[in-house]
């Protein structure tokens, strides 16, 4: 079973809504750290997922790994 941690942090002076997602290597567990209004966080996650489903398979992103 996946273990999920959700953590709300203090407001961010730069971004109205901020989200960080992560998963430790070799684990199905994950975390969500967010700042801002929870309803706006959900809306941002939904919009980001729609874009990611199209853009990521097409490699339509900036790659800063230094390759």
Secondary structure, 3 states (H helix, E strand, C coil): CCCEEEEECCCCCCCCCEEEEECCCCCCCEEEEEECCHHHHHHHHHHHHHHHHHHCCCCCCCCCCCC
